[in-house]
């Protein structure tokens, strides 16, 4: 009986380690790549996902939006909404974003399932805070965001050049059709 429980424990630990390894970035984004200075007040509001690198978290999701608002404690609340056509239903998740260091740097962390925080790096943003290039900790997660459902070609090119210079595989981006 004890041996069976021990084997289950070992199998569970191996499964968790395998998932962590699969999700852990192999190459980190340099801290110097994030936006500095960053204005969190101007970042608040609704953003639309224009493009993303394919990932398990957003598999089969379309029409994804994120809405950011300020919490009383200074953290940022994020509500992510999307539609899953495979399941024919809307999905929603609420998370918390906090700064990793100074609140004037675009180096943040997001948690949808507390206390697991994942890196959320703002790599580029236009002067009017209408378009943003965001990544995770490594080269596996990348998003192009817009206040509208589209993005001007010159912004796309600017963000693609930045992403390419950091080592992202921009040819793998999935472009959202609105």
Chimera marker file (.cmm) of the C-alpha trace (Angstrom):
<marker_set name="trace">
<marker id="1" x="0.000" y="0.000" z="0.000" r="1" g="1" b="0" radius="0.5"/>
<marker id="2" x="2.771" y="2.441" z="0.934" r="1" g="1" b="0" radius="0.5"/>
<marker id="3" x="4.721" y="1.523" z="-2.176" r="1" g="1" b="0" radius="0.5"/>
<marker id="4" x="1.697" y="2.319" z="-4.388" r="1" g="1" b="0" radius="0.5"/>
<marker id="5" x="1.315" y="5.763" z="-2.806" r="1" g="1" b="0" radius="0.5"/>
<marker id="6" x="5.039" y="6.405" z="-3.235" r="1" g="1" b="0" radius="0.5"/>
<marker id="7" x="4.852" y="5.500" z="-6.928" r="1" g="1" b="0" radius="0.5"/>
<marker id="8" x="1.880" y="7.830" z="-7.412" r="1" g="1" b="0" radius="0.5"/>
<marker id="9" x="3.830" y="10.593" z="-5.668" r="1" g="1" b="0" radius="0.5"/>
<marker id="10" x="6.870" y="10.041" z="-7.874" r="1" g="1" b="0" radius="0.5"/>
<marker id="11" x="4.712" y="9.978" z="-11.024" r="1" g="1" b="0" radius="0.5"/>
<marker id="12" x="2.952" y="13.200" z="-9.991" r="1" g="1" b="0" radius="0.5"/>
<marker id="13" x="6.279" y="14.911" z="-9.271" r="1" g="1" b="0" radius="0.5"/>
<marker id="14" x="7.658" y="13.803" z="-12.648" r="1" g="1" b="0" radius="0.5"/>
<marker id="15" x="4.530" y="15.097" z="-14.409" r="1" g="1" b="0" radius="0.5"/>
<marker id="16" x="4.810" y="18.504" z="-12.672" r="1" g="1" b="0" radius="0.5"/>
<marker id="17" x="8.527" y="18.692" z="-13.499" r="1" g="1" b="0" radius="0.5"/>
<marker id="18" x="7.801" y="17.841" z="-17.150" r="1" g="1" b="0" radius="0.5"/>
<marker id="19" x="5.136" y="20.540" z="-17.442" r="1" g="1" b="0" radius="0.5"/>
<marker id="20" x="7.400" y="23.101" z="-15.743" r="1" g="1" b="0" radius="0.5"/>
<marker id="21" x="10.249" y="22.233" z="-18.124" r="1" g="1" b="0" radius="0.5"/>
<marker id="22" x="7.972" y="22.519" z="-21.163" r="1" g="1" b="0" radius="0.5"/>
<marker id="23" x="6.663" y="25.924" z="-20.087" r="1" g="1" b="0" radius="0.5"/>
<marker id="24" x="9.970" y="27.311" z="-18.814" r="1" g="1" b="0" radius="0.5"/>
<marker id="25" x="11.592" y="29.592" z="-21.391" r="1" g="1" b="0" radius="0.5"/>
<marker id="26" x="14.850" y="28.391" z="-22.834" r="1" g="1" b="0" radius="0.5"/>
<marker id="27" x="16.178" y="31.894" z="-23.544" r="1" g="1" b="0" radius="0.5"/>
<marker id="28" x="15.283" y="34.902" z="-21.412" r="1" g="1" b="0" radius="0.5"/>
<marker id="29" x="14.349" y="38.328" z="-22.740" r="1" g="1" b="0" radius="0.5"/>
<marker id="30" x="17.046" y="40.784" z="-21.609" r="1" g="1" b="0" radius="0.5"/>
<marker id="31" x="15.864" y="43.309" z="-19.024" r="1" g="1" b="0" radius="0.5"/>
<marker id="32" x="17.199" y="46.097" z="-21.247" r="1" g="1" b="0" radius="0.5"/>
<marker id="33" x="14.602" y="45.155" z="-23.903" r="1" g="1" b="0" radius="0.5"/>
<marker id="34" x="11.618" y="46.419" z="-21.883" r="1" g="1" b="0" radius="0.5"/>
<marker id="35" x="10.020" y="49.843" z="-22.246" r="1" g="1" b="0" radius="0.5"/>
<marker id="36" x="11.562" y="52.426" z="-19.931" r="1" g="1" b="0" radius="0.5"/>
<marker id="37" x="9.989" y="54.810" z="-19.071" r="1" g="1" b="0" radius="0.5"/>
<marker id="38" x="6.586" y="53.139" z="-18.870" r="1" g="1" b="0" radius="0.5"/>
<marker id="39" x="3.350" y="54.836" z="-17.743" r="1" g="1" b="0" radius="0.5"/>
<marker id="40" x="0.966" y="52.330" z="-16.169" r="1" g="1" b="0" radius="0.5"/>
<marker id="41" x="-1.927" y="54.830" z="-16.099" r="1" g="1" b="0" radius="0.5"/>
<marker id="42" x="-1.771" y="55.225" z="-19.885" r="1" g="1" b="0" radius="0.5"/>
<marker id="43" x="-1.616" y="51.435" z="-20.345" r="1" g="1" b="0" radius="0.5"/>
<marker id="44" x="-4.943" y="50.893" z="-18.545" r="1" g="1" b="0" radius="0.5"/>
<marker id="45" x="-8.049" y="50.196" z="-20.615" r="1" g="1" b="0" radius="0.5"/>
<marker id="46" x="-8.948" y="47.719" z="-23.311" r="1" g="1" b="0" radius="0.5"/>
<marker id="47" x="-6.513" y="46.062" z="-25.732" r="1" g="1" b="0" radius="0.5"/>
<marker id="48" x="-7.178" y="43.703" z="-28.654" r="1" g="1" b="0" radius="0.5"/>
<marker id="49" x="-4.883" y="40.886" z="-29.636" r="1" g="1" b="0" radius="0.5"/>
<marker id="50" x="-3.780" y="41.439" z="-33.244" r="1" g="1" b="0" radius="0.5"/>
<marker id="51" x="-1.175" y="38.651" z="-33.450" r="1" g="1" b="0" radius="0.5"/>
<marker id="52" x="0.431" y="36.043" z="-31.207" r="1" g="1" b="0" radius="0.5"/>
<marker id="53" x="2.872" y="33.196" z="-31.227" r="1" g="1" b="0" radius="0.5"/>
<marker id="54" x="0.898" y="29.948" z="-30.933" r="1" g="1" b="0" radius="0.5"/>
<marker id="55" x="0.690" y="28.701" z="-27.356" r="1" g="1" b="0" radius="0.5"/>
<marker id="56" x="-1.265" y="26.166" z="-25.326" r="1" g="1" b="0" radius="0.5"/>
<marker id="57" x="-2.842" y="28.800" z="-23.092" r="1" g="1" b="0" radius="0.5"/>
<marker id="58" x="-4.685" y="30.458" z="-25.975" r="1" g="1" b="0" radius="0.5"/>
<marker id="59" x="-5.270" y="27.398" z="-28.156" r="1" g="1" b="0" radius="0.5"/>
<marker id="60" x="-8.528" y="27.726" z="-30.119" r="1" g="1" b="0" radius="0.5"/>
<marker id="61" x="-9.245" y="31.221" z="-28.739" r="1" g="1" b="0" radius="0.5"/>
<marker id="62" x="-10.401" y="34.038" z="-31.025" r="1" g="1" b="0" radius="0.5"/>
<marker id="63" x="-11.441" y="37.673" z="-30.533" r="1" g="1" b="0" radius="0.5"/>
<marker id="64" x="-9.215" y="37.949" z="-27.485" r="1" g="1" b="0" radius="0.5"/>
<marker id="65" x="-9.281" y="41.196" z="-25.526" r="1" g="1" b="0" radius="0.5"/>
<marker id="66" x="-7.651" y="42.276" z="-22.308" r="1" g="1" b="0" radius="0.5"/>
<marker id="67" x="-8.960" y="45.018" z="-20.069" r="1" g="1" b="0" radius="0.5"/>
<marker id="68" x="-6.645" y="46.552" z="-17.496" r="1" g="1" b="0" radius="0.5"/>
<marker id="69" x="-7.760" y="48.565" z="-14.465" r="1" g="1" b="0" radius="0.5"/>
<marker id="70" x="-6.047" y="49.734" z="-11.302" r="1" g="1" b="0" radius="0.5"/>
<marker id="71" x="-6.586" y="47.890" z="-8.022" r="1" g="1" b="0" radius="0.5"/>
<marker id="72" x="-6.640" y="49.794" z="-4.718" r="1" g="1" b="0" radius="0.5"/>
<marker id="73" x="-3.292" y="48.276" z="-3.699" r="1" g="1" b="0" radius="0.5"/>
<marker id="74" x="-1.550" y="49.622" z="-6.838" r="1" g="1" b="0" radius="0.5"/>
<marker id="75" x="-1.543" y="46.321" z="-8.712" r="1" g="1" b="0" radius="0.5"/>
<marker id="76" x="-3.349" y="46.032" z="-12.027" r="1" g="1" b="0" radius="0.5"/>
<marker id="77" x="-6.425" y="43.892" z="-12.605" r="1" g="1" b="0" radius="0.5"/>
<marker id="78" x="-6.589" y="42.197" z="-16.009" r="1" g="1" b="0" radius="0.5"/>
<marker id="79" x="-9.731" y="40.615" z="-17.411" r="1" g="1" b="0" radius="0.5"/>
<marker id="80" x="-9.095" y="38.490" z="-20.483" r="1" g="1" b="0" radius="0.5"/>
<marker id="81" x="-12.062" y="37.612" z="-22.672" r="1" g="1" b="0" radius="0.5"/>
<marker id="82" x="-12.170" y="35.459" z="-25.792" r="1" g="1" b="0" radius="0.5"/>
<marker id="83" x="-14.366" y="33.138" z="-27.791" r="1" g="1" b="0" radius="0.5"/>
<marker id="84" x="-13.645" y="29.444" z="-28.266" r="1" g="1" b="0" radius="0.5"/>
<marker id="85" x="-15.368" y="28.325" z="-31.499" r="1" g="1" b="0" radius="0.5"/>
<marker id="86" x="-14.443" y="24.678" z="-30.886" r="1" g="1" b="0" radius="0.5"/>
<marker id="87" x="-16.479" y="24.671" z="-27.667" r="1" g="1" b="0" radius="0.5"/>
<marker id="88" x="-18.842" y="27.376" z="-28.977" r="1" g="1" b="0" radius="0.5"/>
<marker id="89" x="-18.555" y="29.451" z="-25.844" r="1" g="1" b="0" radius="0.5"/>
<marker id="90" x="-17.099" y="32.642" z="-24.457" r="1" g="1" b="0" radius="0.5"/>
<marker id="91" x="-14.292" y="32.333" z="-21.921" r="1" g="1" b="0" radius="0.5"/>
<marker id="92" x="-13.064" y="34.808" z="-19.336" r="1" g="1" b="0" radius="0.5"/>
<marker id="93" x="-10.195" y="34.870" z="-16.859" r="1" g="1" b="0" radius="0.5"/>
<marker id="94" x="-9.276" y="37.494" z="-14.273" r="1" g="1" b="0" radius="0.5"/>
<marker id="95" x="-5.716" y="38.046" z="-13.135" r="1" g="1" b="0" radius="0.5"/>
<marker id="96" x="-3.415" y="40.369" z="-11.251" r="1" g="1" b="0" radius="0.5"/>
<marker id="97" x="-0.385" y="42.184" z="-12.621" r="1" g="1" b="0" radius="0.5"/>
<marker id="98" x="2.381" y="43.619" z="-10.483" r="1" g="1" b="0" radius="0.5"/>
<marker id="99" x="5.679" y="45.284" z="-11.270" r="1" g="1" b="0" radius="0.5"/>
<marker id="100" x="8.886" y="43.267" z="-10.970" r="1" g="1" b="0" radius="0.5"/>
<marker id="101" x="10.916" y="46.348" z="-10.151" r="1" g="1" b="0" radius="0.5"/>
<marker id="102" x="10.285" y="50.041" z="-10.702" r="1" g="1" b="0" radius="0.5"/>
<marker id="103" x="6.761" y="51.092" z="-11.696" r="1" g="1" b="0" radius="0.5"/>
<marker id="104" x="8.314" y="53.122" z="-14.512" r="1" g="1" b="0" radius="0.5"/>
<marker id="105" x="9.626" y="50.017" z="-16.331" r="1" g="1" b="0" radius="0.5"/>
<marker id="106" x="7.524" y="47.736" z="-18.516" r="1" g="1" b="0" radius="0.5"/>
<marker id="107" x="8.753" y="44.687" z="-16.640" r="1" g="1" b="0" radius="0.5"/>
<marker id="108" x="5.758" y="43.110" z="-14.940" r="1" g="1" b="0" radius="0.5"/>
<marker id="109" x="4.392" y="39.762" z="-13.766" r="1" g="1" b="0" radius="0.5"/>
<marker id="110" x="0.882" y="38.399" z="-14.256" r="1" g="1" b="0" radius="0.5"/>
<marker id="111" x="-0.963" y="35.732" z="-12.279" r="1" g="1" b="0" radius="0.5"/>
<marker id="112" x="-4.266" y="34.231" z="-13.258" r="1" g="1" b="0" radius="0.5"/>
<marker id="113" x="-3.836" y="31.417" z="-10.789" r="1" g="1" b="0" radius="0.5"/>
<marker id="114" x="-2.271" y="32.859" z="-7.648" r="1" g="1" b="0" radius="0.5"/>
<marker id="115" x="0.483" y="32.570" z="-6.513" r="1" g="1" b="0" radius="0.5"/>
<marker id="116" x="2.018" y="31.550" z="-9.862" r="1" g="1" b="0" radius="0.5"/>
<marker id="117" x="3.301" y="34.728" z="-11.531" r="1" g="1" b="0" radius="0.5"/>
<marker id="118" x="4.619" y="34.694" z="-15.085" r="1" g="1" b="0" radius="0.5"/>
<marker id="119" x="6.677" y="37.430" z="-16.736" r="1" g="1" b="0" radius="0.5"/>
<marker id="120" x="4.818" y="40.057" z="-18.757" r="1" g="1" b="0" radius="0.5"/>
<marker id="121" x="7.278" y="42.293" z="-20.600" r="1" g="1" b="0" radius="0.5"/>
<marker id="122" x="6.261" y="45.341" z="-22.591" r="1" g="1" b="0" radius="0.5"/>
<marker id="123" x="8.946" y="45.428" z="-25.270" r="1" g="1" b="0" radius="0.5"/>
<marker id="124" x="7.673" y="48.377" z="-27.296" r="1" g="1" b="0" radius="0.5"/>
<marker id="125" x="4.796" y="50.824" z="-27.213" r="1" g="1" b="0" radius="0.5"/>
<marker id="126" x="3.940" y="53.807" z="-29.370" r="1" g="1" b="0" radius="0.5"/>
<marker id="127" x="3.972" y="57.335" z="-27.929" r="1" g="1" b="0" radius="0.5"/>
<marker id="128" x="0.171" y="57.470" z="-27.721" r="1" g="1" b="0" radius="0.5"/>
<marker id="129" x="-0.193" y="54.067" z="-26.003" r="1" g="1" b="0" radius="0.5"/>
<marker id="130" x="-2.345" y="52.697" z="-28.822" r="1" g="1" b="0" radius="0.5"/>
<marker id="131" x="-0.138" y="49.762" z="-29.881" r="1" g="1" b="0" radius="0.5"/>
<marker id="132" x="2.069" y="47.459" z="-27.810" r="1" g="1" b="0" radius="0.5"/>
<marker id="133" x="4.492" y="44.576" z="-28.260" r="1" g="1" b="0" radius="0.5"/>
<marker id="134" x="4.399" y="42.214" z="-25.261" r="1" g="1" b="0" radius="0.5"/>
<marker id="135" x="6.259" y="39.020" z="-24.401" r="1" g="1" b="0" radius="0.5"/>
<marker id="136" x="6.660" y="36.487" z="-21.672" r="1" g="1" b="0" radius="0.5"/>
<marker id="137" x="9.992" y="35.641" z="-20.088" r="1" g="1" b="0" radius="0.5"/>
<marker id="138" x="11.465" y="33.978" z="-23.153" r="1" g="1" b="0" radius="0.5"/>
<marker id="139" x="10.925" y="33.578" z="-26.861" r="1" g="1" b="0" radius="0.5"/>
<marker id="140" x="7.852" y="31.339" z="-26.612" r="1" g="1" b="0" radius="0.5"/>
<marker id="141" x="5.252" y="34.038" z="-25.938" r="1" g="1" b="0" radius="0.5"/>
<marker id="142" x="4.732" y="37.174" z="-28.009" r="1" g="1" b="0" radius="0.5"/>
<marker id="143" x="1.683" y="39.369" z="-28.620" r="1" g="1" b="0" radius="0.5"/>
<marker id="144" x="0.964" y="42.402" z="-30.765" r="1" g="1" b="0" radius="0.5"/>
<marker id="145" x="-1.787" y="44.428" z="-29.110" r="1" g="1" b="0" radius="0.5"/>
<marker id="146" x="-3.882" y="47.339" z="-30.311" r="1" g="1" b="0" radius="0.5"/>
<marker id="147" x="-6.601" y="49.557" z="-28.875" r="1" g="1" b="0" radius="0.5"/>
<marker id="148" x="-8.461" y="48.806" z="-32.117" r="1" g="1" b="0" radius="0.5"/>
<marker id="149" x="-8.988" y="45.477" z="-33.847" r="1" g="1" b="0" radius="0.5"/>
<marker id="150" x="-6.202" y="46.226" z="-36.331" r="1" g="1" b="0" radius="0.5"/>
<marker id="151" x="-2.784" y="47.815" z="-36.466" r="1" g="1" b="0" radius="0.5"/>
<marker id="152" x="-1.231" y="50.134" z="-39.064" r="1" g="1" b="0" radius="0.5"/>
<marker id="153" x="1.363" y="48.488" z="-41.271" r="1" g="1" b="0" radius="0.5"/>
<marker id="154" x="4.167" y="50.798" z="-40.040" r="1" g="1" b="0" radius="0.5"/>
<marker id="155" x="3.512" y="49.704" z="-36.413" r="1" g="1" b="0" radius="0.5"/>
<marker id="156" x="3.456" y="46.034" z="-37.441" r="1" g="1" b="0" radius="0.5"/>
<marker id="157" x="6.804" y="46.446" z="-39.174" r="1" g="1" b="0" radius="0.5"/>
<marker id="158" x="8.314" y="48.310" z="-36.221" r="1" g="1" b="0" radius="0.5"/>
<marker id="159" x="7.201" y="45.585" z="-33.796" r="1" g="1" b="0" radius="0.5"/>
<marker id="160" x="8.271" y="42.759" z="-36.095" r="1" g="1" b="0" radius="0.5"/>
<marker id="161" x="11.750" y="44.285" z="-36.448" r="1" g="1" b="0" radius="0.5"/>
<marker id="162" x="12.065" y="44.591" z="-32.656" r="1" g="1" b="0" radius="0.5"/>
<marker id="163" x="10.839" y="41.020" z="-32.128" r="1" g="1" b="0" radius="0.5"/>
<marker id="164" x="13.199" y="39.679" z="-34.796" r="1" g="1" b="0" radius="0.5"/>
<marker id="165" x="16.156" y="41.516" z="-33.251" r="1" g="1" b="0" radius="0.5"/>
<marker id="166" x="15.416" y="39.762" z="-29.933" r="1" g="1" b="0" radius="0.5"/>
<marker id="167" x="15.286" y="36.325" z="-31.594" r="1" g="1" b="0" radius="0.5"/>
<marker id="168" x="11.539" y="35.678" z="-31.899" r="1" g="1" b="0" radius="0.5"/>
<marker id="169" x="10.348" y="33.448" z="-34.762" r="1" g="1" b="0" radius="0.5"/>
<marker id="170" x="8.030" y="36.032" z="-36.317" r="1" g="1" b="0" radius="0.5"/>
<marker id="171" x="7.184" y="33.715" z="-39.220" r="1" g="1" b="0" radius="0.5"/>
<marker id="172" x="5.188" y="31.636" z="-36.717" r="1" g="1" b="0" radius="0.5"/>
<marker id="173" x="2.906" y="34.508" z="-35.645" r="1" g="1" b="0" radius="0.5"/>
<marker id="174" x="-0.821" y="33.878" z="-35.899" r="1" g="1" b="0" radius="0.5"/>
<marker id="175" x="-2.653" y="36.956" z="-37.156" r="1" g="1" b="0" radius="0.5"/>
<marker id="176" x="-6.153" y="37.472" z="-35.853" r="1" g="1" b="0" radius="0.5"/>
<marker id="177" x="-8.883" y="38.134" z="-38.405" r="1" g="1" b="0" radius="0.5"/>
<marker id="178" x="-11.494" y="40.538" z="-37.131" r="1" g="1" b="0" radius="0.5"/>
<link id1="1" id2="2" r="1" g="1" b="0" radius="0.2"/>
<link id1="2" id2="3" r="1" g="1" b="0" radius="0.2"/>
<link id1="3" id2="4" r="1" g="1" b="0" radius="0.2"/>
<link id1="4" id2="5" r="1" g="1" b="0" radius="0.2"/>
<link id1="5" id2="6" r="1" g="1" b="0" radius="0.2"/>
<link id1="6" id2="7" r="1" g="1" b="0" radius="0.2"/>
<link id1="7" id2="8" r="1" g="1" b="0" radius="0.2"/>
<link id1="8" id2="9" r="1" g="1" b="0" radius="0.2"/>
<link id1="9" id2="10" r="1" g="1" b="0" radius="0.2"/>
<link id1="10" id2="11" r="1" g="1" b="0" radius="0.2"/>
<link id1="11" id2="12" r="1" g="1" b="0" radius="0.2"/>
<link id1="12" id2="13" r="1" g="1" b="0" radius="0.2"/>
<link id1="13" id2="14" r="1" g="1" b="0" radius="0.2"/>
<link id1="14" id2="15" r="1" g="1" b="0" radius="0.2"/>
<link id1="15" id2="16" r="1" g="1" b="0" radius="0.2"/>
<link id1="16" id2="17" r="1" g="1" b="0" radius="0.2"/>
<link id1="17" id2="18" r="1" g="1" b="0" radius="0.2"/>
<link id1="18" id2="19" r="1" g="1" b="0" radius="0.2"/>
<link id1="19" id2="20" r="1" g="1" b="0" radius="0.2"/>
<link id1="20" id2="21" r="1" g="1" b="0" radius="0.2"/>
<link id1="21" id2="22" r="1" g="1" b="0" radius="0.2"/>
<link id1="22" id2="23" r="1" g="1" b="0" radius="0.2"/>
<link id1="23" id2="24" r="1" g="1" b="0" radius="0.2"/>
<link id1="24" id2="25" r="1" g="1" b="0" radius="0.2"/>
<link id1="25" id2="26" r="1" g="1" b="0" radius="0.2"/>
<link id1="26" id2="27" r="1" g="1" b="0" radius="0.2"/>
<link id1="27" id2="28" r="1" g="1" b="0" radius="0.2"/>
<link id1="28" id2="29" r="1" g="1" b="0" radius="0.2"/>
<link id1="29" id2="30" r="1" g="1" b="0" radius="0.2"/>
<link id1="30" id2="31" r="1" g="1" b="0" radius="0.2"/>
<link id1="31" id2="32" r="1" g="1" b="0" radius="0.2"/>
<link id1="32" id2="33" r="1" g="1" b="0" radius="0.2"/>
<link id1="33" id2="34" r="1" g="1" b="0" radius="0.2"/>
<link id1="34" id2="35" r="1" g="1" b="0" radius="0.2"/>
<link id1="35" id2="36" r="1" g="1" b="0" radius="0.2"/>
<link id1="36" id2="37" r="1" g="1" b="0" radius="0.2"/>
<link id1="37" id2="38" r="1" g="1" b="0" radius="0.2"/>
<link id1="38" id2="39" r="1" g="1" b="0" radius="0.2"/>
<link id1="39" id2="40" r="1" g="1" b="0" radius="0.2"/>
<link id1="40" id2="41" r="1" g="1" b="0" radius="0.2"/>
<link id1="41" id2="42" r="1" g="1" b="0" radius="0.2"/>
<link id1="42" id2="43" r="1" g="1" b="0" radius="0.2"/>
<link id1="43" id2="44" r="1" g="1" b="0" radius="0.2"/>
<link id1="44" id2="45" r="1" g="1" b="0" radius="0.2"/>
<link id1="45" id2="46" r="1" g="1" b="0" radius="0.2"/>
<link id1="46" id2="47" r="1" g="1" b="0" radius="0.2"/>
<link id1="47" id2="48" r="1" g="1" b="0" radius="0.2"/>
<link id1="48" id2="49" r="1" g="1" b="0" radius="0.2"/>
<link id1="49" id2="50" r="1" g="1" b="0" radius="0.2"/>
<link id1="50" id2="51" r="1" g="1" b="0" radius="0.2"/>
<link id1="51" id2="52" r="1" g="1" b="0" radius="0.2"/>
<link id1="52" id2="53" r="1" g="1" b="0" radius="0.2"/>
<link id1="53" id2="54" r="1" g="1" b="0" radius="0.2"/>
<link id1="54" id2="55" r="1" g="1" b="0" radius="0.2"/>
<link id1="55" id2="56" r="1" g="1" b="0" radius="0.2"/>
<link id1="56" id2="57" r="1" g="1" b="0" radius="0.2"/>
<link id1="57" id2="58" r="1" g="1" b="0" radius="0.2"/>
<link id1="58" id2="59" r="1" g="1" b="0" radius="0.2"/>
<link id1="59" id2="60" r="1" g="1" b="0" radius="0.2"/>
<link id1="60" id2="61" r="1" g="1" b="0" radius="0.2"/>
<link id1="61" id2="62" r="1" g="1" b="0" radius="0.2"/>
<link id1="62" id2="63" r="1" g="1" b="0" radius="0.2"/>
<link id1="63" id2="64" r="1" g="1" b="0" radius="0.2"/>
<link id1="64" id2="65" r="1" g="1" b="0" radius="0.2"/>
<link id1="65" id2="66" r="1" g="1" b="0" radius="0.2"/>
<link id1="66" id2="67" r="1" g="1" b="0" radius="0.2"/>
<link id1="67" id2="68" r="1" g="1" b="0" radius="0.2"/>
<link id1="68" id2="69" r="1" g="1" b="0" radius="0.2"/>
<link id1="69" id2="70" r="1" g="1" b="0" radius="0.2"/>
<link id1="70" id2="71" r="1" g="1" b="0" radius="0.2"/>
<link id1="71" id2="72" r="1" g="1" b="0" radius="0.2"/>
<link id1="72" id2="73" r="1" g="1" b="0" radius="0.2"/>
<link id1="73" id2="74" r="1" g="1" b="0" radius="0.2"/>
<link id1="74" id2="75" r="1" g="1" b="0" radius="0.2"/>
<link id1="75" id2="76" r="1" g="1" b="0" radius="0.2"/>
<link id1="76" id2="77" r="1" g="1" b="0" radius="0.2"/>
<link id1="77" id2="78" r="1" g="1" b="0" radius="0.2"/>
<link id1="78" id2="79" r="1" g="1" b="0" radius="0.2"/>
<link id1="79" id2="80" r="1" g="1" b="0" radius="0.2"/>
<link id1="80" id2="81" r="1" g="1" b="0" radius="0.2"/>
<link id1="81" id2="82" r="1" g="1" b="0" radius="0.2"/>
<link id1="82" id2="83" r="1" g="1" b="0" radius="0.2"/>
<link id1="83" id2="84" r="1" g="1" b="0" radius="0.2"/>
<link id1="84" id2="85" r="1" g="1" b="0" radius="0.2"/>
<link id1="85" id2="86" r="1" g="1" b="0" radius="0.2"/>
<link id1="86" id2="87" r="1" g="1" b="0" radius="0.2"/>
<link id1="87" id2="88" r="1" g="1" b="0" radius="0.2"/>
<link id1="88" id2="89" r="1" g="1" b="0" radius="0.2"/>
<link id1="89" id2="90" r="1" g="1" b="0" radius="0.2"/>
<link id1="90" id2="91" r="1" g="1" b="0" radius="0.2"/>
<link id1="91" id2="92" r="1" g="1" b="0" radius="0.2"/>
<link id1="92" id2="93" r="1" g="1" b="0" radius="0.2"/>
<link id1="93" id2="94" r="1" g="1" b="0" radius="0.2"/>
<link id1="94" id2="95" r="1" g="1" b="0" radius="0.2"/>
<link id1="95" id2="96" r="1" g="1" b="0" radius="0.2"/>
<link id1="96" id2="97" r="1" g="1" b="0" radius="0.2"/>
<link id1="97" id2="98" r="1" g="1" b="0" radius="0.2"/>
<link id1="98" id2="99" r="1" g="1" b="0" radius="0.2"/>
<link id1="99" id2="100" r="1" g="1" b="0" radius="0.2"/>
<link id1="100" id2="101" r="1" g="1" b="0" radius="0.2"/>
<link id1="101" id2="102" r="1" g="1" b="0" radius="0.2"/>
<link id1="102" id2="103" r="1" g="1" b="0" radius="0.2"/>
<link id1="103" id2="104" r="1" g="1" b="0" radius="0.2"/>
<link id1="104" id2="105" r="1" g="1" b="0" radius="0.2"/>
<link id1="105" id2="106" r="1" g="1" b="0" radius="0.2"/>
<link id1="106" id2="107" r="1" g="1" b="0" radius="0.2"/>
<link id1="107" id2="108" r="1" g="1" b="0" radius="0.2"/>
<link id1="108" id2="109" r="1" g="1" b="0" radius="0.2"/>
<link id1="109" id2="110" r="1" g="1" b="0" radius="0.2"/>
<link id1="110" id2="111" r="1" g="1" b="0" radius="0.2"/>
<link id1="111" id2="112" r="1" g="1" b="0" radius="0.2"/>
<link id1="112" id2="113" r="1" g="1" b="0" radius="0.2"/>
<link id1="113" id2="114" r="1" g="1" b="0" radius="0.2"/>
<link id1="114" id2="115" r="1" g="1" b="0" radius="0.2"/>
<link id1="115" id2="116" r="1" g="1" b="0" radius="0.2"/>
<link id1="116" id2="117" r="1" g="1" b="0" radius="0.2"/>
<link id1="117" id2="118" r="1" g="1" b="0" radius="0.2"/>
<link id1="118" id2="119" r="1" g="1" b="0" radius="0.2"/>
<link id1="119" id2="120" r="1" g="1" b="0" radius="0.2"/>
<link id1="120" id2="121" r="1" g="1" b="0" radius="0.2"/>
<link id1="121" id2="122" r="1" g="1" b="0" radius="0.2"/>
<link id1="122" id2="123" r="1" g="1" b="0" radius="0.2"/>
<link id1="123" id2="124" r="1" g="1" b="0" radius="0.2"/>
<link id1="124" id2="125" r="1" g="1" b="0" radius="0.2"/>
<link id1="125" id2="126" r="1" g="1" b="0" radius="0.2"/>
<link id1="126" id2="127" r="1" g="1" b="0" radius="0.2"/>
<link id1="127" id2="128" r="1" g="1" b="0" radius="0.2"/>
<link id1="128" id2="129" r="1" g="1" b="0" radius="0.2"/>
<link id1="129" id2="130" r="1" g="1" b="0" radius="0.2"/>
<link id1="130" id2="131" r="1" g="1" b="0" radius="0.2"/>
<link id1="131" id2="132" r="1" g="1" b="0" radius="0.2"/>
<link id1="132" id2="133" r="1" g="1" b="0" radius="0.2"/>
<link id1="133" id2="134" r="1" g="1" b="0" radius="0.2"/>
<link id1="134" id2="135" r="1" g="1" b="0" radius="0.2"/>
<link id1="135" id2="136" r="1" g="1" b="0" radius="0.2"/>
<link id1="136" id2="137" r="1" g="1" b="0" radius="0.2"/>
<link id1="137" id2="138" r="1" g="1" b="0" radius="0.2"/>
<link id1="138" id2="139" r="1" g="1" b="0" radius="0.2"/>
<link id1="139" id2="140" r="1" g="1" b="0" radius="0.2"/>
<link id1="140" id2="141" r="1" g="1" b="0" radius="0.2"/>
<link id1="141" id2="142" r="1" g="1" b="0" radius="0.2"/>
<link id1="142" id2="143" r="1" g="1" b="0" radius="0.2"/>
<link id1="143" id2="144" r="1" g="1" b="0" radius="0.2"/>
<link id1="144" id2="145" r="1" g="1" b="0" radius="0.2"/>
<link id1="145" id2="146" r="1" g="1" b="0" radius="0.2"/>
<link id1="146" id2="147" r="1" g="1" b="0" radius="0.2"/>
<link id1="147" id2="148" r="1" g="1" b="0" radius="0.2"/>
<link id1="148" id2="149" r="1" g="1" b="0" radius="0.2"/>
<link id1="149" id2="150" r="1" g="1" b="0" radius="0.2"/>
<link id1="150" id2="151" r="1" g="1" b="0" radius="0.2"/>
<link id1="151" id2="152" r="1" g="1" b="0" radius="0.2"/>
<link id1="152" id2="153" r="1" g="1" b="0" radius="0.2"/>
<link id1="153" id2="154" r="1" g="1" b="0" radius="0.2"/>
<link id1="154" id2="155" r="1" g="1" b="0" radius="0.2"/>
<link id1="155" id2="156" r="1" g="1" b="0" radius="0.2"/>
<link id1="156" id2="157" r="1" g="1" b="0" radius="0.2"/>
<link id1="157" id2="158" r="1" g="1" b="0" radius="0.2"/>
<link id1="158" id2="159" r="1" g="1" b="0" radius="0.2"/>
<link id1="159" id2="160" r="1" g="1" b="0" radius="0.2"/>
<link id1="160" id2="161" r="1" g="1" b="0" radius="0.2"/>
<link id1="161" id2="162" r="1" g="1" b="0" radius="0.2"/>
<link id1="162" id2="163" r="1" g="1" b="0" radius="0.2"/>
<link id1="163" id2="164" r="1" g="1" b="0" radius="0.2"/>
<link id1="164" id2="165" r="1" g="1" b="0" radius="0.2"/>
<link id1="165" id2="166" r="1" g="1" b="0" radius="0.2"/>
<link id1="166" id2="167" r="1" g="1" b="0" radius="0.2"/>
<link id1="167" id2="168" r="1" g="1" b="0" radius="0.2"/>
<link id1="168" id2="169" r="1" g="1" b="0" radius="0.2"/>
<link id1="169" id2="170" r="1" g="1" b="0" radius="0.2"/>
<link id1="170" id2="171" r="1" g="1" b="0" radius="0.2"/>
<link id1="171" id2="172" r="1" g="1" b="0" radius="0.2"/>
<link id1="172" id2="173" r="1" g="1" b="0" radius="0.2"/>
<link id1="173" id2="174" r="1" g="1" b="0" radius="0.2"/>
<link id1="174" id2="175" r="1" g="1" b="0" radius="0.2"/>
<link id1="175" id2="176" r="1" g="1" b="0" radius="0.2"/>
<link id1="176" id2="177" r="1" g="1" b="0" radius="0.2"/>
<link id1="177" id2="178" r="1" g="1" b="0" radius="0.2"/>
</marker_set>
